[in-house]
């Protein structure tokens, strides 16, 4: 029988030493997870779990159903019909959220009952969801450690059949969590932090500055209201850029060029929120044309009245 306390200590130790070996592959699913944080938080609250449990739900969703909201958190079966895979016989449910709460509250290993929300406790409970066959063999589970230097090879290719030479291609929970922490610094755990050294940045290896990076950076610097991490630089994001530019004393145009990038980098390095002032919202071209049209026809009407 596996000693779960010993497994928790082992996972915490592996976490403290882990290094990503497939770092670029974690970026996209981690961004999707962080973008859906509000949805996962709502599920955690409904299941009676602490806020940090949203991370557990997010990485389970990736491993069990590839972040597909039409599939159940429990085993990846469609949630609108009765499940056929373990746990079988669950559902049908009215929504992804209802199915997720059922999986957390009513299905082993009953994550909603988890009391230890340290990183070791979370990783161990995630491992229990997949099965503790790897722990019984004394090897790191790929469900947790694939994509890090803590895992090399070995996989249960089907129930009860272990192949030591097979490598799990799906990314593991630990690397997902670590990458999510880089995107959302509010994710924090008790215990030692992972000793993962960032890769050196070279001219050909610069960090990706996409819409999600911009929104996440503005949120970290105090954007109000907080921006949704959807990667779309629409009116709300442009207005947050303008507010940041106004507070930083640079040209206020809502565009992110070298001066704005430089100010963002400087503010992020300082690690302190930037006090921003409200600015008028964007006015679209359609709004302007609409106002002009109204003004024109009002003058025409006045001519006929005179």
Residue pairs with C-beta under 8 A, 6 or more apart in sequence:
2 132
2 135
2 136
4 124
4 128
7 124
7 127
7 132
7 135
8 116
8 118
8 120
8 121
8 123
8 124
9 120
11 119
11 120
11 123
11 124
11 127
11 144
12 118
12 119
12 120
12 123
12 191
12 192
14 140
14 145
14 150
14 174
15 119
15 120
15 123
15 174
15 191
15 192
15 194
16 191
16 192
16 193
16 194
16 195
17 150
17 194
17 195
18 145
18 148
18 149
18 150
18 174
18 175
18 178
18 194
18 195
18 196
19 148
19 149
19 195
19 196
19 197
20 26
20 147
20 148
20 149
20 175
20 178
20 179
20 196
21 147
21 148
21 149
22 147
22 171
22 175
23 175
23 179
23 199
25 147
25 171
26 147
26 171
26 175
26 176
26 178
26 179
27 179
27 208
29 62
29 67
29 171
29 176
30 176
30 179
30 180
30 182
30 183
31 183
31 212
31 229
31 231
32 62
32 67
33 40
33 58
33 59
33 61
33 62
33 67
33 176
33 180
34 58
34 180
34 183
34 184
34 212
34 216
34 229
35 212
35 228
35 229
35 230
35 231
36 58
36 67
37 54
37 58
37 184
37 229
39 97
40 54
40 55
40 57
40 58
40 61
41 51
41 54
42 97
43 54
43 57
43 97
43 100
43 101
43 104
44 50
44 51
44 53
44 54
44 57
45 51
46 97
46 101
47 53
47 100
47 101
47 104
47 105
47 111
47 112
48 105
48 112
49 56
49 104
49 111
49 112
49 114
50 117
52 117
52 122
52 187
52 188
52 189
53 111
53 114
53 117
55 122
55 177
55 180
55 187
56 111
56 122
56 125
56 126
57 73
57 100
57 104
58 176
58 180
59 126
59 173
59 176
59 177
59 180
60 73
60 126
60 129
60 173
61 67
61 73
61 100
62 171
62 173
62 176
63 126
63 130
63 143
63 170
63 173
64 71
64 72
64 73
64 74
64 75
64 76
64 129
65 71
65 72
65 73
65 76
66 76
68 76
69 96
70 78
70 79
70 80
70 96
71 77
71 78
71 79
71 96
72 78
72 79
72 83
72 90
72 91
72 93
72 96
72 99
72 100
72 103
73 96
73 99
73 100
73 103
73 104
74 83
74 87
74 90
74 99
74 102
74 103
74 107
75 83
75 85
75 86
75 87
76 85
77 83
77 84
77 85
77 90
77 91
79 91
79 92
79 93
79 95
79 96
79 98
79 99
80 91
80 92
80 93
81 91
81 92
82 88
82 89
82 90
82 91
82 92
83 89
83 90
83 91
87 103
87 107
87 108
90 99
90 102
90 103
90 107
91 99
91 102
93 99
93 102
103 111
104 110
104 111
104 112
105 112
109 125
109 128
109 129
111 125
111 129
114 121
114 122
114 125
115 121
116 122
117 189
117 190
118 189
118 190
118 191
119 177
119 189
119 190
119 191
120 191
122 177
122 189
123 144
123 173
123 174
126 143
126 144
126 173
127 134
127 135
127 141
127 143
127 144
129 143
130 141
130 143
131 156
132 141
133 156
133 162
134 140
134 141
134 142
134 143
134 154
134 156
135 141
137 154
137 162
139 154
140 150
140 151
141 151
141 172
142 151
142 154
142 155
142 167
142 168
142 170
142 172
143 168
143 172
143 173
144 151
144 172
144 173
144 174
145 151
145 172
145 174
145 175
146 167
146 168
146 169
146 170
146 171
146 172
146 175
147 171
147 172
147 175
148 172
148 174
148 175
150 174
151 168
151 172
152 167
153 164
153 165
153 166
153 167
154 162
154 163
154 164
154 165
154 166
155 162
155 163
155 166
155 167
155 168
156 162
156 163
157 163
157 166
177 187
178 194
178 196
180 187
181 187
183 212
183 216
183 229
184 216
185 220
199 205
201 207
207 213
209 261
210 231
211 230
211 231
211 232
211 233
211 237
212 229
212 230
212 231
214 233
214 237
214 241
214 256
214 264
215 223
215 227
215 228
215 229
215 230
215 231
215 237
215 240
216 229
217 264
217 268
218 227
218 237
218 240
218 241
218 244
219 226
219 227
219 229
220 268
220 273
221 244
221 264
221 267
221 268
221 273
221 274
222 273
222 274
222 275
222 276
223 240
223 243
223 244
223 276
224 276
225 236
227 236
227 237
227 240
228 236
233 256
235 281
235 282
235 284
238 254
238 282
239 254
239 279
239 281
239 282
240 276
241 254
241 255
241 256
241 260
242 252
242 253
242 254
242 279
243 276
243 277
243 278
243 279
244 260
244 263
244 264
244 267
244 274
244 276
245 251
245 252
245 253
245 254
245 260
245 263
246 252
246 276
246 277
246 279
247 274
247 275
247 276
247 277
248 260
248 263
248 267
248 274
250 259
250 260
250 263
251 259
252 279
254 282
256 264
267 274
